[in-house]
Amino acid sequence: MEFITSYGWLILLVLIVLSCFVTINQGFVGVVTMFGKYRRVMRPGLNFKIPLLEQIHKKVSIQNRSVELEFQAVTLDQANVYFKSMLLYSVLNVDEETIKNVAFKFISDKDLMQALIRTVEGSIRAFVATKKQAEILSVRRDIVENVKEQVDITLETWGYHLQDLQINDITFDEAIMNSMSKVVASNNLKAAAENEGQALLITKTKSAEAEGNAIKIAAEAERQAAQLRGQGVALFREEVARGMSQAAEQMKQANLDTNVILFSMWTEAIKNFAEYGKGNVIFLDGSSQGMEQTMKHIMAMQQLPGNK
């Protein structure tokens, strides 16, 4: 009987000794109370506590936590705005006072979550109420910065810190969304029309410039061609005159009548008319009287002052 009693006391002693050691997992901090009053903080790892007197009141997580929010706000011009956001928060630090606030400010995590969500929603609603519906989409960053600035002050008194607030989606009532879509579509059509007009203007301008340049080039080419033709005619006449002068000089030296040259040129001209006339009809007097009359005309031209 004494052996059983001794064995029981030994087991009880071992249990008491084992209950003196407590393990706190990484990422958590243990809050120790004695007789219901806060006593100290246990860090991650193996810790010692007074058996039967000290109790682990709560294990506080110092890891980041997140919560998703969905709520509605009203703008200055009475438009309903629907938000979907993600809230990332954590314990401010592992100081003793901070851990005490985290452990004893709220009865449970449910109460903390409710207060946190309502605080963030209230801050966003207050900011949105000062803006018009058309401004909401462009002030997303301002909303986040305003909420972090205001909510962080309150959270610090609870022992928490707002790490990040992401507004993932902002929507409006269906009527407003349809009107916004129409505005965007009309703006796109306006921009497309303006771009098309600019493109058409550029095309027309370039086409006119090209046509003008082509006309200038053609006119310049025609001018040069006419100049060359004139120079060719002048050279031809000059060569004809030089040839006639040489022929006349040679005929004078041979004591021949120079009118023969004119007659020969006349007959050559008639021959040329016949060869290259292309069907044109030329009436000539082939009688001896006609030939005599032609010769008289040629000799008369020869007697003109400019032909001497």
C-alpha positions, 0 to 999 in steps of 0.5 A: 500500500505504501508502494502504491502511494509512493508511486502515485506521488512520483507520477504527480511530481512528474506531471507537475514538473512537466507542466512547468514547461510550455512551448510557444510556436514561431509567429506567436506570443504567449500572454501569461496571467496569474489569478486572472491578472496579466503577469508577463509575455512568453516568447516563441520557444520553450518557456517556464511557468509556475505550475498551477498558478500561471496560466496561458491566457492567450496566444497572440499571432504576430503574423500578417492577417487579411480580410476581404471587405464588400460595402456600399458608399454614397457620393456627393451627388447621391450616386451609389458606389460599391467597393470590394477591397482587401485589408492586410494588418498585423500586430504593431510590434512585440513590445509588452504594452502592445501585446497587452493591448492586443490580448485585452482590448477585445473579448474575441477576434470576432469583436476585433474584426467587426470593429476593424471592418466598420472603422475602415468602411466608415473612413471610406464612406466619409471620404467618398461623401466629399467626392462626385461620382465622376471623380471616384475612379480617379481618386482610388489612391487618394482613398487608400492613403486617406484611410491608412492615415486615419485608421492607423491612428485608431489601430495603434491604440488596439496594438495593430498596424494597417499594412495595406489596403487594396481596393480591387473593384469599384462599381456603380449602379447599372444605370450609371455603368450604362451611361458611363459606357455610352460616354466612353463609346462616344468619346472613342467615336469622337477620337476615331473621327478626329483621327480619321479626319486628320489622316484624310487631311494629311492624305489630301495634303500630300496628294495635292503636294504631289500633284502640284510637284508633278505639274511643276515638273511637267511644266519645267519639262515642257519649258525645257522641251520647247526651249530645245525645240526652239533652239533646234529650229533656230539651228536648223534655220541657221544651217539652212541659211549657211548652206544656201549662202555657200551654194549661192557663192559656189554658183556665182563662181561657176557663173550660174543663176542662183535662182536655180537654188530656189527652184530646187528648194521649191521642188524638194518642198513639193516632194516632201509634201507628197511623201509626208502629207499623210493623205492631205491634198495639195493643189499645185499648178503644173502647167508651164504658165504656172511654173513661170508664175512660180518662178517670177514669185521666187525671183521677186522674193530674191529681189527683196532687200532682206534677201540680197 
